[in-house]
Amino acid sequence: MENCFISDFSRHVDERVTVQGWVANRRSSGRVSFLILRDGTGICQAIVERDTIGDIYPEIKKLPLESSLRVHGHVVKEERSPGGYELHVDGIHIIHKAEEFPIGKKEHGPDFLLSQRHLWLRSPRQISIMRIRDAIIRYVREFFSINGFTLIDTPIFTTTCGEDSTNLFSVDYFDLGKTYLSQTGQLYLEALIPGLGKVYCLGPTFRAERSKTRRHLTEFWMVEGEMAFYEHKDNLDLQEQFVSYVVQKTLAEKEDELKKIERDIEPLRNITPPFYRISYDEALEILKGKGSDIQWGSDLGGDDETLITGLFDKPVFIECYPKKTKAFYMKQHPEKPEYVLCADLLAPEGYGEIIGGSQREDDLNVLLNSIRDNGLDPERYGWYLDLRRFGSVPHSGFGLGIERTVAWICGLKHVRETIPFPRMLYRAYP
């Protein structure tokens, strides 16, 4: 009799197996106890009868939740049971009798659950979210592999900033002074495209923003692509294909998990190219028509994005922002120098920005002036400027936030549920 995973029960019907796992729930009725077992691959109901297992039954009947067990019994197909199978137990061994579990059936507030995050991750909802997150990251990698990209691991410690310099976490780096936790791998990816053409990175990103919105974390994961000889339109076309691929693969392979967390999947079925595209100026007109007092030159806030996405049933690109609102490396618009060739991709249903991207400035002198205009030290960007001295070409790229994308696909209200241990303005525990 070998150890068996619950996910393999379909291959062991009417066979005697051994299962190792945790007591997720239990109820007793006199001489019979019903245990819901979880082993990391699935759940099943284990039926434990006093007359079968003998003296240990009184202890099993009162066993605390999350106690760990080794259980022997026969697998029986039963559609009404969780997972579609039951285990008729004929032997049981307590591996560890847990203390009273601090998370009960009563409703708990978010602060309590965040403080107990290490235990809350065992709950069915969190398990489903983590499985969907895993799948989304797998589909991200698949898309880039299928489309000829090479994975590049970019540095975590950097001496340059790619975004707002006020949002950097600084770190003492031996005798070299201050370095910073990476805001983006983009600048380093640009160094790889002359050798590899199309590259991407996937890793942690750090932003020291003093923000407490439902869309912000101080540590999050981002996938970034960079492509040689891609201009602005090519970049948007690729992003449409990428997002659609990830969403449709998730629907095809993780529909059961989405249903477990009660996600309405019908809006997701519509996520196929083409997406909507409007200019920054058109977005401002929409917002002003809805009563906003937003001024030209301001970046869009979360409320602005929510309002705009409520008007569209697919993701929408907002293109060509004013140069002064965006990062120094974005390509100056050839016809309107006060704008740059960029786009933010907003997810529908009020989820807002999931991708930021742009064509990159490939002209050395324009880039150098932009660095200076943004109050940055050109010497720190010497290596980056070299990329414009030796074989500069038109090129573009984008970055997609994993947590915001998971929140959208799962239909979650806050990104804190999308990552195992969220780091926020006032939370770094556990």
N, C-alpha and C positions, 0 to 999 in steps of 0.2 A: 504494500500500500504506500504509494508515493505522495509527497506533498502536491497539492493542486491549487491553482489560482481560481478564484470565483469566476473570472472571465472565461475560463475553460470548461465550465460546467456542461455546456452543450455537448462536449465530447465524452462526458463521463456519466451520462444518465444511467441510473440503476447500478452504478459502481460504488464501491466503498473508497472514500478519499480522506485525506487529511488537509485541513485548512487552518492557516495561521492568520490571526487578525485581531481586530479590536471590536468591542461591544459599542456599537453606535446608538443602540436603543434596546429596550427590553420591556416585556410585560409578562405577567404571570397569572395563571388561572388554576389555582389548586395544585394539582399534580403535574401540570405542564407549564413550561416556560418557553416563551418565544423570544429569541435573541436575534437582533439585526446585526449581522457581522459585516465588517468592512475590512478588506485586505489590500487596498490600494489599486486593485484592478476592477472592483465592483462591490456590490452588496448582495447579501442573501439572507433569507430567514432560516435560522437554525431552530428546530423543534427539539426541546430537551424534556424528556419524561422522567419523572422520579423513579418509576419502576425499572427503567432501563439503566440509569447511571448510578443509582444507589445513594450511598452516604454523602456524596458531594453535592447532592441536589439542593439542600437548604442554603448552601453558600452561593450556588449558581443563581438561585432565585432572588437573592439580594445583592448580586454583583454590581458594583458601581460602574457607571458608564465610563468608557474608554479603558477599561481593563483589557489586558491582552490575553489571548487564549490560543491553545492548540486543540482543534476539534476534529474528531473522527466521526464519520457517518456516511450514509448513502445519499446520493444525489437523486432527487425526484423532480420531474418537470411539473411546475405548478404556475400557470399563467397569472394567477391572482397574487402571487407573492412578489416582493421587490426583486427585480432582476429576472423573474420568470422561472426560478428554481427554488427548491427547498433542500435543506440538509437535515435528514433524520438522524439525530445524534445518538451514537452508542458508546461514545467515550469522550472525555473532556479533561484538559489539563490547564490550570490557571498559570500562565507565565508571570503575570504581574497584576496584583489587585490594586487598582488605582485609588487615589484619594478622591474625595468628593469633587466632581468636575465643577469649576467655577461658573461655567456658562450654562444656564438653565433654559427651560422652554419659554420662560417669560421674556418679554421684549427688553432688550438692552440698548442703551444709547451708543452712538458712534464712538465717543471717547472711551467708554468701557471696552468695547469690542476692539478698538485699536490697541489699547493697552494689553489686551489678551490675544493679540493677533497671532501669536505663535500657536495658540490653541484653537482660535476661531477658524484657522485654515483647514481644520478637519471637517468643517460643516459641509453639507452637500452642495450648497450654492457656491461656496468658495472653491471646492474641488472642481466643479464644472467650469468655473471661470478660469482656473489655472490650466485645465485641459484645453480650453479654447485658445488661451494665450499661447500655449505650446504649439498648437496647430497653426495659428496665424504666423508665428515666427518661422515655422517649417515651410509654409507656403511662400513667405517672403524670400527665403533662401532658394526655393525651387524656381521662382520667377527669374531671379537674377542668374541662376545657373543655366536655365533654359535659354536665356537671351544673351549668353556669351559674356557675362560679367565675371571678373575675378575678385574674390574676397580679399580685402586688405585690412589688417589690424592696425588702426591708427593710434597714436600715443594718447595716454590719459594725462600725463604731465606735459604742459605746453608753455612756451614763452610768449605766445601771441594770442590774441583774442580774435574770434571770428564774428562775434556778435557784439552786444553792448558791453563795454569794458566795466561798467558799474555792477554787472551781474556775475563777476568772477569770484570763485573760491580760491584764495591764495594759499600756497604751501611753501614753507621754508625748504629749500633744496640744497642741503649741504653748504658748501662755501660759495655757491653760485647765486645766492640771493633768492628772490621770489620766483616761483613758477606757479602755474594755475591748473586747476582741474578743467579738463577739456569741455568746452561748450559745443564743439562740433569737430568732426574729423575731416570736414570738407577741404580745408586748405591743404592738408596732407594728401588727400585723394587726388587733388589737381596735379600733384607732383608725379603721380603714377600713370596718368593717361597718355603721356608720350611713349611710354613703354608698353602699356597694356590696352589702351583704347577705351575700354569701359570697365569701371571698377566700382566696388561698393564696400561699405563698412557697416557693422552692426555691433553696437556696444553701448556702455553707459555714458550718459551726458549729464553735466552739472550746470545748473543755473541758480545763482544766488539772488533770485527775485523774492522780494518781500511781499509775496502774493498769497492770498488764502482762498482763491477761487476753486471751484470744483474741477478746473482743468489744469491746475498747476501742481507739480511736484518739484522738489529741488534736485532730485536724482531720478533720472528716467532713462529709458532705452530708446535709441534712435537708429534707424537704418537710413543711410545716405548713399545716393548714387551719383556718379560723375562720369560724363560721357564726352569724348573728343568728337569734334565736328558736328555736335548737336546745337542747333540754334533754338530760339525761344519756342517756336511751335513744335519742333521735334520733342522738346522736353515735356510739354503738356501732353502730347499724344502718348508718350511713354508712361507718364503718370496715370493716365486713364486706363491703359492696359494693365498696369501694375495693380492699382486699387481694385479693379474689376476682377482680376485673377484671384486675389486674396479673398475677396468677399464671396465669390462664387464657389471657390474650393471649400471655404468654411461652411457654406450652406450645404454643399454636397456631402461632406464628410462628418460634420459636427452638428447636424440638425437636432439630434436627440439631446445633446448637451445644451443647445440654445433653448429648446423647449423646457428643459429642467429649470432654467432660470427665468422662464416665462417671457422670453423675448418674442415679440411679434416679428416673425421673419418675412412677412409679405413685403414690407418696404425694401428689404435687402435684395429681393429678387429682381428689382428694377435697376440694380447697380451694374450697368453695362455702358460701354461707350456709345455715343459721345456724351460727355458731361457738358453742363452749361458753362458759358464763358462771358463775363461782363468786365468792363474796365473799372478801375478805381473810381473814376469820375461818375460812372453810371451807378456804382454802389452808393456813392454819396448822395446822388439824386434820389435813390430809393429810400435811403435813411431819412433824408430831409422831408420826403413826402410822407413819412411815417411819424413826423414830429421831432426828429432828432436835431440837435443844434451842433452836430459835428462840423468842424471846419476843415477846409482843404489843407492838406499837409499833416493831418492827424492820422495816426494808425488806427485801425478798427479795433474796438474793444470786444470783450466777450458778449456783451448785450447786443452790440451791433451785428456781430456774426450770427447770433441766435435769430435776430429779426430777419436777416437776409435768407438764412437757410430755411426758414419757415415758408418761404415763397417758392421753393424748388423741391422737386421730388427725387432729384439726383444730386450728387456733389456739384459744386459750382466753383469755378476758378474766378478769382478777382485779380485782374491783370494790371500791370504797369502802375505801380505806386509812385508817388513823388520820391525823388532821389533822397531827399533829406530825412525820410522816415525809415529808410532801409540801410542794409549793411554796405560797407565801403566797396566790396568786391563785385557788386552787381553791375551789369552792362548798361551803360548809358543809352537811352533810347536814341536811335539815329536821327529821328525827325523832331523829337521833343526832348531836348537835353535836360529839362527839369524832372524828367521821369526816368525810370529804369525798367529794363525788360525782365520782369519778375512776375510771379503769381503765387497767391496763397490758395490752397484747395480747401474749401469748407465742406464738411460732411453734413448731410441733411438731418432732419429731425431735431435741429437745434444744437448739434454737437460742435459746430464751428471748425476752426482750422485743424487739419491733421497733417498737412504738408506745406512747407515753404520751399520755394525753389526759384531759380533764376538762370538766365544766361550770365556767364561770368565776364567781367571786363578783361579783354585780351590785349588792349592797347597799353603799353608800358607807361607812357606819359599820363594818360587819363587816370590809370590806376594809382600812380604815384601821387597825383594831385588829390585824388579821393582819400587816400590814406592821410595826407596832411590835413585836408579839410575836416576829417573826423577826429583830429587831435591825437593821432597815433604816431609812433616813432618809426620812420621809414627803416632805420637800421635794424629794428627787430624783425622786419619783413624782408630783409635782404634776400633770403633764400626764395621767398615767394615771388619777389620781383624778378629773380633770375628765370623763373618759368616763362616770363614774357620776353626775355632776352634771347632765349635759345629755342626757337621753333614754336612760337606762340600760334595758337589756332583758335577759331571759335569753339567754345565748349560750354556745357550747361550741366546743372545738377539740381538735386533736391534732397530734402530730408523729411522722413515720415516718422512721427512720434508713435512708438508702439503702444504706449498706455492709452493715448487718446483714441487710437484706432480700435483697440480692444474695447474701450468704453462704448464707442459707437456701435460696433458689431454686436456686442452683448446687450446693448440698451441700458447701460449703467448710468446712474446719476452723477457719480463722482469717480475720478481716476484712482482714488485711494484703494478701490476694490480690485484694480487691474494688475497690481504688482504685489508679490508676497509680503514685502515689508516696506510700506510707503514712507518716504522721507519728505516731510512738509515743513513749513516755516516753524511750527512749534512742536514738531514731533520727530525724534530720532531714536525712539525706543518702541518695541524691542528691536 
